[in-house]
Amino acid sequence: MFAKILYEVNIMMKKISGLFIEETGQGMTEYGLILGLIALAAVAALGLFGDAISAKFTEIKGKLEGTDVTPPE
């Protein structure tokens, strides 16, 4: 009887210690943090360079509007 109780306690201790040792979610958390930092950097870059990028696209659009884009036959 005492051996069975010790066996059950041992199993419970292994399960409980396994909760603290496993690091399966750590990688996903790190990828999430990296993705968040990249998104934050992209928003900051658009905030800083947004007007210059918009002006460049407007310039390109103006140049493309004057060209003939019909495919050759």
BABAGU-627536 format. One record per atom (N, C-alpha, C, CB): residue in three letters; residue number from 0; chain; x, y, z; atom name. Coordinates in steps of 0.1 Angstrom, whole numbers, plus 5000, padded with zeros to 4 digits. Last residue first. Glycine has a CB too. Layout:
BABAGU-627536
+------+-----+-----+------+-------+------+------+
| type | seq | mol | east | north |   up | atom |
+------+-----+-----+------+-------+------+------+
|  ala | NUM |   A |    X |     Y |    Z |   CA |
...
+------+-----+-----+------+-------+------+------+
This chain:
BABAGU-627536
+------+-----+-----+------+-------+------+------+
| type | seq | mol | east | north |   up | atom |
+------+-----+-----+------+-------+------+------+
|  glu |  72 |   A | 5022 |  5437 | 4188 |    N |
|  glu |  72 |   A | 5014 |  5426 | 4181 |   CA |
|  glu |  72 |   A | 5024 |  5417 | 4174 |    C |
|  glu |  72 |   A | 5004 |  5431 | 4171 |   CB |
|  pro |  71 |   A | 5028 |  5449 | 4221 |    N |
|  pro |  71 |   A | 5032 |  5448 | 4207 |   CA |
|  pro |  71 |   A | 5024 |  5436 | 4201 |    C |
|  pro |  71 |   A | 5047 |  5446 | 4205 |   CB |
|  pro |  70 |   A | 5004 |  5464 | 4243 |    N |
|  pro |  70 |   A | 5014 |  5454 | 4240 |   CA |
|  pro |  70 |   A | 5016 |  5453 | 4225 |    C |
|  pro |  70 |   A | 5008 |  5440 | 4245 |   CB |
|  thr |  69 |   A | 5004 |  5498 | 4253 |    N |
|  thr |  69 |   A | 4997 |  5487 | 4245 |   CA |
|  thr |  69 |   A | 5008 |  5477 | 4241 |    C |
|  thr |  69 |   A | 4991 |  5493 | 4232 |   CB |
|  val |  68 |   A | 5013 |  5520 | 4267 |    N |
|  val |  68 |   A | 5015 |  5507 | 4273 |   CA |
|  val |  68 |   A | 5007 |  5496 | 4265 |    C |
|  val |  68 |   A | 5010 |  5507 | 4287 |   CB |
|  asp |  67 |   A | 5031 |  5548 | 4262 |    N |
|  asp |  67 |   A | 5022 |  5539 | 4256 |   CA |
|  asp |  67 |   A | 5024 |  5525 | 4261 |    C |
|  asp |  67 |   A | 5023 |  5540 | 4240 |   CB |
|  thr |  66 |   A | 5034 |  5573 | 4288 |    N |
|  thr |  66 |   A | 5040 |  5563 | 4279 |   CA |
|  thr |  66 |   A | 5028 |  5554 | 4273 |    C |
|  thr |  66 |   A | 5049 |  5554 | 4287 |   CB |
|  gly |  65 |   A | 5025 |  5591 | 4307 |    N |
|  gly |  65 |   A | 5028 |  5597 | 4293 |   CA |
|  gly |  65 |   A | 5034 |  5586 | 4284 |    C |
|  gly |  65 |   A | 5039 |  5607 | 4295 |   CB |
|  glu |  64 |   A | 5022 |  5577 | 4330 |    N |
|  glu |  64 |   A | 5010 |  5582 | 4323 |   CA |
|  glu |  64 |   A | 5013 |  5587 | 4309 |    C |
|  glu |  64 |   A | 5003 |  5592 | 4331 |   CB |
|  leu |  63 |   A | 5048 |  5574 | 4340 |    N |
|  leu |  63 |   A | 5042 |  5563 | 4333 |   CA |
|  leu |  63 |   A | 5029 |  5567 | 4326 |    C |
|  leu |  63 |   A | 5038 |  5552 | 4344 |   CB |
|  lys |  62 |   A | 5053 |  5599 | 4351 |    N |
|  lys |  62 |   A | 5062 |  5594 | 4340 |   CA |
|  lys |  62 |   A | 5055 |  5583 | 4333 |    C |
|  lys |  62 |   A | 5075 |  5590 | 4345 |   CB |
|  gly |  61 |   A | 5034 |  5599 | 4372 |    N |
|  gly |  61 |   A | 5034 |  5609 | 4361 |   CA |
|  gly |  61 |   A | 5042 |  5605 | 4349 |    C |
|  gly |  61 |   A | 5040 |  5622 | 4367 |   CB |
|  lys |  60 |   A | 5043 |  5578 | 4387 |    N |
|  lys |  60 |   A | 5030 |  5577 | 4381 |   CA |
|  lys |  60 |   A | 5029 |  5587 | 4370 |    C |
|  lys |  60 |   A | 5019 |  5580 | 4391 |   CB |
|  ile |  59 |   A | 5067 |  5588 | 4397 |    N |
|  ile |  59 |   A | 5067 |  5576 | 4388 |   CA |
|  ile |  59 |   A | 5054 |  5575 | 4380 |    C |
|  ile |  59 |   A | 5070 |  5563 | 4396 |   CB |
|  glu |  58 |   A | 5057 |  5609 | 4413 |    N |
|  glu |  58 |   A | 5066 |  5611 | 4402 |   CA |
|  glu |  58 |   A | 5067 |  5600 | 4392 |    C |
|  glu |  58 |   A | 5081 |  5614 | 4407 |   CB |
|  thr |  57 |   A | 5043 |  5594 | 4431 |    N |
|  thr |  57 |   A | 5036 |  5603 | 4423 |   CA |
|  thr |  57 |   A | 5044 |  5607 | 4411 |    C |
|  thr |  57 |   A | 5032 |  5616 | 4431 |   CB |
|  phe |  56 |   A | 5064 |  5580 | 4444 |    N |
|  phe |  56 |   A | 5054 |  5572 | 4436 |   CA |
|  phe |  56 |   A | 5046 |  5582 | 4427 |    C |
|  phe |  56 |   A | 5044 |  5565 | 4446 |   CB |
|  lys |  55 |   A | 5077 |  5602 | 4455 |    N |
|  lys |  55 |   A | 5084 |  5594 | 4445 |   CA |
|  lys |  55 |   A | 5074 |  5586 | 4437 |    C |
|  lys |  55 |   A | 5094 |  5584 | 4452 |   CB |
|  ala |  54 |   A | 5058 |  5611 | 4473 |    N |
|  ala |  54 |   A | 5062 |  5620 | 4463 |   CA |
|  ala |  54 |   A | 5069 |  5612 | 4452 |    C |
|  ala |  54 |   A | 5072 |  5630 | 4468 |   CB |
|  ser |  53 |   A | 5057 |  5589 | 4491 |    N |
|  ser |  53 |   A | 5045 |  5593 | 4483 |   CA |
|  ser |  53 |   A | 5049 |  5602 | 4471 |    C |
|  ser |  53 |   A | 5035 |  5600 | 4492 |   CB |
|  ile |  52 |   A | 5082 |  5589 | 4501 |    N |
|  ile |  52 |   A | 5078 |  5578 | 4493 |   CA |
|  ile |  52 |   A | 5066 |  5581 | 4485 |    C |
|  ile |  52 |   A | 5075 |  5566 | 4503 |   CB |
|  ala |  51 |   A | 5081 |  5614 | 4515 |    N |
|  ala |  51 |   A | 5091 |  5612 | 4504 |   CA |
|  ala |  51 |   A | 5087 |  5600 | 4495 |    C |
|  ala |  51 |   A | 5105 |  5610 | 4510 |   CB |
|  asp |  50 |   A | 5061 |  5609 | 4534 |    N |
|  asp |  50 |   A | 5059 |  5619 | 4524 |   CA |
|  asp |  50 |   A | 5069 |  5618 | 4512 |    C |
|  asp |  50 |   A | 5061 |  5633 | 4530 |   CB |
|  gly |  49 |   A | 5073 |  5587 | 4549 |    N |
|  gly |  49 |   A | 5060 |  5586 | 4541 |   CA |
|  gly |  49 |   A | 5058 |  5596 | 4531 |    C |
|  gly |  49 |   A | 5049 |  5587 | 4551 |   CB |
|  phe |  48 |   A | 5094 |  5585 | 4565 |    N |
|  phe |  48 |   A | 5097 |  5587 | 4551 |   CA |
|  phe |  48 |   A | 5084 |  5586 | 4543 |    C |
|  phe |  48 |   A | 5106 |  5576 | 4547 |   CB |
|  leu |  47 |   A | 5083 |  5584 | 4592 |    N |
|  leu |  47 |   A | 5095 |  5593 | 4589 |   CA |
|  leu |  47 |   A | 5096 |  5596 | 4574 |    C |
|  leu |  47 |   A | 5107 |  5587 | 4594 |   CB |
|  gly |  46 |   A | 5063 |  5565 | 4589 |    N |
|  gly |  46 |   A | 5060 |  5578 | 4595 |   CA |
|  gly |  46 |   A | 5071 |  5588 | 4592 |    C |
|  gly |  46 |   A | 5059 |  5577 | 4610 |   CB |
|  leu |  45 |   A | 5076 |  5544 | 4579 |    N |
|  leu |  45 |   A | 5066 |  5550 | 4571 |   CA |
|  leu |  45 |   A | 5062 |  5564 | 4576 |    C |
|  leu |  45 |   A | 5053 |  5541 | 4570 |   CB |
|  ala |  44 |   A | 5092 |  5538 | 4601 |    N |
|  ala |  44 |   A | 5098 |  5542 | 4588 |   CA |
|  ala |  44 |   A | 5088 |  5549 | 4579 |    C |
|  ala |  44 |   A | 5104 |  5529 | 4581 |   CB |
|  ala |  43 |   A | 5073 |  5531 | 4620 |    N |
|  ala |  43 |   A | 5081 |  5542 | 4623 |   CA |
|  ala |  43 |   A | 5088 |  5547 | 4610 |    C |
|  ala |  43 |   A | 5092 |  5539 | 4633 |   CB |
|  val |  42 |   A | 5063 |  5508 | 4608 |    N |
|  val |  42 |   A | 5054 |  5519 | 4610 |   CA |
|  val |  42 |   A | 5062 |  5532 | 4612 |    C |
|  val |  42 |   A | 5044 |  5516 | 4622 |   CB |
|  ala |  41 |   A | 5086 |  5492 | 4608 |    N |
|  ala |  41 |   A | 5080 |  5495 | 4595 |   CA |
|  ala |  41 |   A | 5070 |  5507 | 4597 |    C |
|  ala |  41 |   A | 5072 |  5483 | 4590 |   CB |
|  ala |  40 |   A | 5090 |  5489 | 4636 |    N |
|  ala |  40 |   A | 5100 |  5496 | 4628 |   CA |
|  ala |  40 |   A | 5094 |  5500 | 4614 |    C |
|  ala |  40 |   A | 5112 |  5486 | 4625 |   CB |
|  leu |  39 |   A | 5067 |  5474 | 4642 |    N |
|  leu |  39 |   A | 5069 |  5487 | 4648 |   CA |
|  leu |  39 |   A | 5079 |  5495 | 4640 |    C |
|  leu |  39 |   A | 5074 |  5486 | 4663 |   CB |
|  ala |  38 |   A | 5072 |  5451 | 4628 |    N |
|  ala |  38 |   A | 5061 |  5459 | 4625 |   CA |
|  ala |  38 |   A | 5062 |  5473 | 4630 |    C |
|  ala |  38 |   A | 5048 |  5452 | 4630 |   CB |
|  ile |  37 |   A | 5095 |  5442 | 4642 |    N |
|  ile |  37 |   A | 5096 |  5445 | 4627 |   CA |
|  ile |  37 |   A | 5084 |  5454 | 4623 |    C |
|  ile |  37 |   A | 5096 |  5432 | 4619 |   CB |
|  leu |  36 |   A | 5084 |  5438 | 4667 |    N |
|  leu |  36 |   A | 5095 |  5448 | 4665 |   CA |
|  leu |  36 |   A | 5096 |  5452 | 4651 |    C |
|  leu |  36 |   A | 5108 |  5443 | 4671 |   CB |
|  gly |  35 |   A | 5067 |  5417 | 4661 |    N |
|  gly |  35 |   A | 5062 |  5429 | 4667 |   CA |
|  gly |  35 |   A | 5072 |  5440 | 4665 |    C |
|  gly |  35 |   A | 5058 |  5428 | 4681 |   CB |
|  leu |  34 |   A | 5085 |  5397 | 4654 |    N |
|  leu |  34 |   A | 5075 |  5402 | 4644 |   CA |
|  leu |  34 |   A | 5069 |  5415 | 4648 |    C |
|  leu |  34 |   A | 5064 |  5392 | 4642 |   CB |
|  ile |  33 |   A | 5098 |  5393 | 4678 |    N |
|  ile |  33 |   A | 5105 |  5398 | 4667 |   CA |
|  ile |  33 |   A | 5096 |  5403 | 4656 |    C |
|  ile |  33 |   A | 5113 |  5386 | 4660 |   CB |
|  leu |  32 |   A | 5076 |  5383 | 4693 |    N |
|  leu |  32 |   A | 5083 |  5396 | 4697 |   CA |
|  leu |  32 |   A | 5091 |  5401 | 4686 |    C |
|  leu |  32 |   A | 5092 |  5393 | 4709 |   CB |
|  gly |  31 |   A | 5071 |  5359 | 4679 |    N |
|  gly |  31 |   A | 5060 |  5370 | 4681 |   CA |
|  gly |  31 |   A | 5066 |  5383 | 4684 |    C |
|  gly |  31 |   A | 5050 |  5366 | 4691 |   CB |
|  tyr |  30 |   A | 5094 |  5345 | 4683 |    N |
|  tyr |  30 |   A | 5090 |  5349 | 4670 |   CA |
|  tyr |  30 |   A | 5080 |  5360 | 4670 |    C |
|  tyr |  30 |   A | 5085 |  5337 | 4662 |   CB |
|  glu |  29 |   A | 5092 |  5342 | 4711 |    N |
|  glu |  29 |   A | 5103 |  5349 | 4706 |   CA |
|  glu |  29 |   A | 5100 |  5354 | 4692 |    C |
|  glu |  29 |   A | 5116 |  5341 | 4706 |   CB |
|  thr |  28 |   A | 5069 |  5326 | 4712 |    N |
|  thr |  28 |   A | 5069 |  5339 | 4719 |   CA |
|  thr |  28 |   A | 5080 |  5347 | 4713 |    C |
|  thr |  28 |   A | 5071 |  5337 | 4734 |   CB |
|  met |  27 |   A | 5078 |  5303 | 4699 |    N |
|  met |  27 |   A | 5068 |  5311 | 4693 |   CA |
|  met |  27 |   A | 5067 |  5325 | 4700 |    C |
|  met |  27 |   A | 5054 |  5303 | 4695 |   CB |
|  gly |  26 |   A | 5098 |  5294 | 4718 |    N |
|  gly |  26 |   A | 5102 |  5298 | 4704 |   CA |
|  gly |  26 |   A | 5091 |  5307 | 4698 |    C |
|  gly |  26 |   A | 5104 |  5286 | 4696 |   CB |
|  gln |  25 |   A | 5083 |  5288 | 4741 |    N |
|  gln |  25 |   A | 5093 |  5299 | 4741 |   CA |
|  gln |  25 |   A | 5096 |  5303 | 4727 |    C |
|  gln |  25 |   A | 5105 |  5294 | 4748 |   CB |
|  gly |  24 |   A | 5066 |  5266 | 4742 |    N |
|  gly |  24 |   A | 5061 |  5279 | 4738 |   CA |
|  gly |  24 |   A | 5071 |  5290 | 4737 |    C |
|  gly |  24 |   A | 5050 |  5283 | 4747 |   CB |
|  thr |  23 |   A | 5083 |  5246 | 4753 |    N |
|  thr |  23 |   A | 5078 |  5245 | 4739 |   CA |
|  thr |  23 |   A | 5072 |  5258 | 4734 |    C |
|  thr |  23 |   A | 5067 |  5234 | 4739 |   CB |
|  glu |  22 |   A | 5098 |  5240 | 4775 |    N |
|  glu |  22 |   A | 5099 |  5253 | 4769 |   CA |
|  glu |  22 |   A | 5094 |  5253 | 4755 |    C |
|  glu |  22 |   A | 5114 |  5258 | 4769 |   CB |
|  glu |  21 |   A | 5094 |  5223 | 4806 |    N |
|  glu |  21 |   A | 5091 |  5224 | 4792 |   CA |
|  glu |  21 |   A | 5092 |  5238 | 4787 |    C |
|  glu |  21 |   A | 5077 |  5218 | 4789 |   CB |
|  ile |  20 |   A | 5097 |  5227 | 4834 |    N |
|  ile |  20 |   A | 5109 |  5224 | 4826 |   CA |
|  ile |  20 |   A | 5106 |  5226 | 4811 |    C |
|  ile |  20 |   A | 5114 |  5210 | 4828 |   CB |
|  phe |  19 |   A | 5073 |  5230 | 4846 |    N |
|  phe |  19 |   A | 5082 |  5241 | 4848 |   CA |
|  phe |  19 |   A | 5094 |  5239 | 4839 |    C |
|  phe |  19 |   A | 5087 |  5242 | 4862 |   CB |
|  leu |  18 |   A | 5059 |  5207 | 4841 |    N |
|  leu |  18 |   A | 5053 |  5219 | 4837 |   CA |
|  leu |  18 |   A | 5063 |  5231 | 4838 |    C |
|  leu |  18 |   A | 5041 |  5222 | 4847 |   CB |
|  gly |  17 |   A | 5075 |  5187 | 4852 |    N |
|  gly |  17 |   A | 5075 |  5188 | 4837 |   CA |
|  gly |  17 |   A | 5068 |  5201 | 4833 |    C |
|  gly |  17 |   A | 5067 |  5177 | 4831 |   CB |
|  ser |  16 |   A | 5068 |  5188 | 4878 |    N |
|  ser |  16 |   A | 5081 |  5193 | 4874 |   CA |
|  ser |  16 |   A | 5082 |  5195 | 4859 |    C |
|  ser |  16 |   A | 5093 |  5184 | 4879 |   CB |
|  ile |  15 |   A | 5043 |  5176 | 4876 |    N |
|  ile |  15 |   A | 5044 |  5190 | 4881 |   CA |
|  ile |  15 |   A | 5057 |  5196 | 4877 |    C |
|  ile |  15 |   A | 5042 |  5190 | 4896 |   CB |
|  lys |  14 |   A | 5050 |  5150 | 4868 |    N |
|  lys |  14 |   A | 5041 |  5158 | 4860 |   CA |
|  lys |  14 |   A | 5042 |  5173 | 4863 |    C |
|  lys |  14 |   A | 5026 |  5154 | 4861 |   CB |
|  lys |  13 |   A | 5066 |  5142 | 4889 |    N |
|  lys |  13 |   A | 5072 |  5142 | 4875 |   CA |
|  lys |  13 |   A | 5063 |  5151 | 4866 |    C |
|  lys |  13 |   A | 5073 |  5128 | 4869 |   CB |
|  met |  12 |   A | 5048 |  5142 | 4910 |    N |
|  met |  12 |   A | 5059 |  5151 | 4910 |   CA |
|  met |  12 |   A | 5066 |  5152 | 4896 |    C |
|  met |  12 |   A | 5070 |  5146 | 4920 |   CB |
|  met |  11 |   A | 5030 |  5121 | 4902 |    N |
|  met |  11 |   A | 5026 |  5135 | 4903 |   CA |
|  met |  11 |   A | 5037 |  5145 | 4903 |    C |
|  met |  11 |   A | 5017 |  5137 | 4916 |   CB |
|  ile |  10 |   A | 5048 |  5099 | 4903 |    N |
|  ile |  10 |   A | 5042 |  5103 | 4890 |   CA |
|  ile |  10 |   A | 5037 |  5117 | 4891 |    C |
|  ile |  10 |   A | 5030 |  5093 | 4887 |   CB |
|  asn |   9 |   A | 5053 |  5100 | 4931 |    N |
|  asn |   9 |   A | 5064 |  5101 | 4922 |   CA |
|  asn |   9 |   A | 5059 |  5105 | 4908 |    C |
|  asn |   9 |   A | 5072 |  5088 | 4920 |   CB |
|  val |   8 |   A | 5028 |  5094 | 4941 |    N |
|  val |   8 |   A | 5034 |  5107 | 4944 |   CA |
|  val |   8 |   A | 5045 |  5110 | 4934 |    C |
|  val |   8 |   A | 5039 |  5107 | 4959 |   CB |
|  glu |   7 |   A | 5025 |  5068 | 4931 |    N |
|  glu |   7 |   A | 5016 |  5079 | 4927 |   CA |
|  glu |   7 |   A | 5021 |  5092 | 4929 |    C |
|  glu |   7 |   A | 5002 |  5077 | 4934 |   CB |
|  tyr |   6 |   A | 5045 |  5055 | 4946 |    N |
|  tyr |   6 |   A | 5045 |  5055 | 4931 |   CA |
|  tyr |   6 |   A | 5037 |  5066 | 4926 |    C |
|  tyr |   6 |   A | 5040 |  5041 | 4926 |   CB |
|  leu |   5 |   A | 5037 |  5059 | 4972 |    N |
|  leu |   5 |   A | 5050 |  5065 | 4968 |   CA |
|  leu |   5 |   A | 5050 |  5066 | 4952 |    C |
|  leu |   5 |   A | 5062 |  5057 | 4973 |   CB |
|  ile |   4 |   A | 5014 |  5043 | 4971 |    N |
|  ile |   4 |   A | 5013 |  5058 | 4974 |   CA |
|  ile |   4 |   A | 5025 |  5065 | 4969 |    C |
|  ile |   4 |   A | 5010 |  5060 | 4989 |   CB |
|  lys |   3 |   A | 5025 |  5018 | 4967 |    N |
|  lys |   3 |   A | 5016 |  5024 | 4957 |   CA |
|  lys |   3 |   A | 5015 |  5039 | 4958 |    C |
|  lys |   3 |   A | 5002 |  5017 | 4957 |   CB |
|  ala |   2 |   A | 5039 |  5015 | 4990 |    N |
|  ala |   2 |   A | 5047 |  5016 | 4978 |   CA |
|  ala |   2 |   A | 5038 |  5022 | 4967 |    C |
|  ala |   2 |   A | 5052 |  5002 | 4973 |   CB |
|  phe |   1 |   A | 5019 |  5013 | 5009 |    N |
|  phe |   1 |   A | 5028 |  5024 | 5010 |   CA |
|  phe |   1 |   A | 5036 |  5026 | 4997 |    C |
|  phe |   1 |   A | 5038 |  5022 | 5021 |   CB |
|  met |   0 |   A | 5008 |  4988 | 5000 |    N |
|  met |   0 |   A | 5000 |  5000 | 5000 |   CA |
|  met |   0 |   A | 5009 |  5013 | 5000 |    C |
|  met |   0 |   A | 4991 |  5000 | 5012 |   CB |
+------+-----+-----+------+-------+------+------+
